[in-house]
Amino acid sequence: QVQLVESGGGLVQAGESLRLSCAASGSILSINTMAWFRQALGNQREMVAAITSTGRTNYADSVKGRFTISRDNAKNTVYLQMNILKPEDTGVYYCTADIRAYHLPQSSKYYWGQGTQVTVSS
């Protein structure tokens, strides 16, 4: 069994910062790419940022220069530092990770967290 648990969401004003964390736990052999997605009310889920196991990163154009993704491989944890938040950043933020688990060692799959709400007021 593999679980991803996010934390760090909340209500902030425009221009402020938040840091999200997502810890993976369970029968984990290895973790490849880890990423953050978000979903605003009435919109499709969209990729915000991703990071490979070697530290290569990719960002949505809308967050470049404001958000930073990082990971601690020893803790199986990925972070999202969000600065200069805007009202359009409001949504539920989901963590996902491509994980190879002990009970399925021949392949990997993406697991998802339950999401954490981020609300940015103007």
C-alpha positions as CSV (number, residue, x, y, z in Angstrom):
1,Q,0.0,0.0,0.0
2,V,1.3,3.4,-0.9
3,Q,0.0,6.7,0.4
4,L,0.6,10.4,-0.5
5,V,-0.4,13.0,2.1
6,E,-0.3,16.7,1.3
7,S,-0.1,19.5,3.9
8,G,0.4,23.2,4.0
9,G,-2.6,24.6,2.2
10,G,-4.6,27.5,3.6
11,L,-6.1,31.0,3.1
12,V,-3.7,33.8,2.2
13,Q,-3.8,37.3,0.7
14,A,-2.5,38.1,-2.7
15,G,1.3,38.6,-2.7
16,E,1.8,36.2,0.2
17,S,3.5,32.8,0.2
18,L,2.7,29.3,1.1
19,R,4.7,26.1,1.2
20,L,3.1,22.8,0.4
21,S,4.5,19.4,1.4
22,C,3.7,15.9,0.2
23,A,5.1,12.8,1.9
24,A,4.9,9.4,0.3
25,S,4.8,6.4,2.5
26,G,4.2,2.6,2.4
27,S,5.9,-0.2,0.5
28,I,8.0,2.0,-1.8
29,L,10.9,0.6,-3.8
30,S,11.6,3.8,-5.7
31,I,10.1,7.1,-6.8
32,N,10.6,8.6,-10.2
33,T,8.9,11.9,-11.1
34,M,6.9,13.8,-8.4
35,A,4.6,16.6,-9.4
36,W,1.9,19.0,-8.2
37,F,-1.3,19.6,-10.0
38,R,-4.1,21.9,-9.2
39,Q,-7.8,22.1,-10.0
40,A,-9.9,25.3,-9.7
41,L,-13.6,25.1,-9.3
42,G,-15.2,24.3,-12.7
43,N,-11.8,23.8,-14.4
44,Q,-9.8,20.8,-15.4
45,R,-6.9,19.6,-13.3
46,E,-3.6,21.1,-14.6
47,M,0.0,20.5,-14.0
48,V,1.8,23.1,-11.9
49,A,5.3,21.7,-11.5
50,A,7.2,18.5,-11.8
51,I,10.6,17.2,-10.7
52,T,12.4,14.1,-11.7
53,S,14.4,11.8,-9.4
54,T,17.6,13.6,-10.6
55,G,16.2,17.1,-9.9
56,R,15.2,18.2,-13.3
57,T,12.2,20.5,-13.0
58,N,9.3,21.7,-15.2
59,Y,6.8,24.4,-14.6
60,A,3.5,25.7,-16.0
61,D,4.1,29.1,-17.6
62,S,1.6,30.7,-15.2
63,V,3.8,29.9,-12.2
64,K,7.3,30.3,-13.6
65,G,9.4,32.6,-11.5
66,R,7.0,32.4,-8.5
67,F,6.8,28.7,-7.6
68,T,9.7,26.4,-6.8
69,I,9.4,22.6,-6.6
70,S,11.9,20.6,-4.7
71,R,12.2,17.1,-3.2
72,D,14.0,15.3,-0.4
73,N,14.6,11.8,-1.6
74,A,15.6,10.5,1.8
75,K,12.2,11.5,3.1
76,N,10.2,10.6,0.0
77,T,8.8,14.1,0.2
78,V,8.1,16.8,-2.5
79,Y,7.6,20.5,-1.7
80,L,6.1,23.4,-3.5
81,Q,7.2,26.9,-2.5
82,M,4.6,29.3,-3.7
83,N,5.5,33.0,-3.7
84,I,3.7,36.1,-4.9
85,L,0.4,34.2,-4.9
86,K,-2.4,35.5,-7.0
87,P,-6.2,34.9,-6.7
88,E,-6.0,32.8,-9.9
89,D,-3.7,30.3,-8.0
90,T,-6.8,29.4,-5.9
91,G,-7.7,25.7,-6.1
92,V,-7.2,22.2,-4.7
93,Y,-3.5,21.2,-5.0
94,Y,-2.8,17.5,-5.6
95,C,0.5,15.7,-5.3
96,T,1.3,12.8,-7.5
97,A,4.3,10.5,-7.8
98,D,5.4,7.8,-10.1
99,I,6.2,5.0,-7.6
100,R,7.5,1.5,-7.9
101,A,6.1,-0.5,-5.0
102,Y,7.3,-3.8,-3.4
103,H,4.0,-5.5,-4.3
104,L,4.4,-4.5,-8.0
105,P,8.2,-4.3,-8.6
106,Q,8.2,-4.9,-12.3
107,S,6.5,-1.6,-13.1
108,S,5.6,1.8,-11.7
109,K,2.4,3.8,-11.5
110,Y,1.2,7.2,-10.5
111,Y,-0.3,7.6,-7.0
112,W,-2.3,10.7,-5.9
113,G,-2.8,12.5,-2.7
114,Q,-6.2,13.6,-1.4
115,G,-5.5,17.3,-2.2
116,T,-5.1,20.4,-0.1
117,Q,-7.0,23.6,-0.6
118,V,-5.2,26.9,-1.4
119,T,-7.3,30.0,-1.4
120,V,-5.8,33.4,-2.3
121,S,-7.9,36.5,-1.6
122,S,-7.5,39.7,-3.5
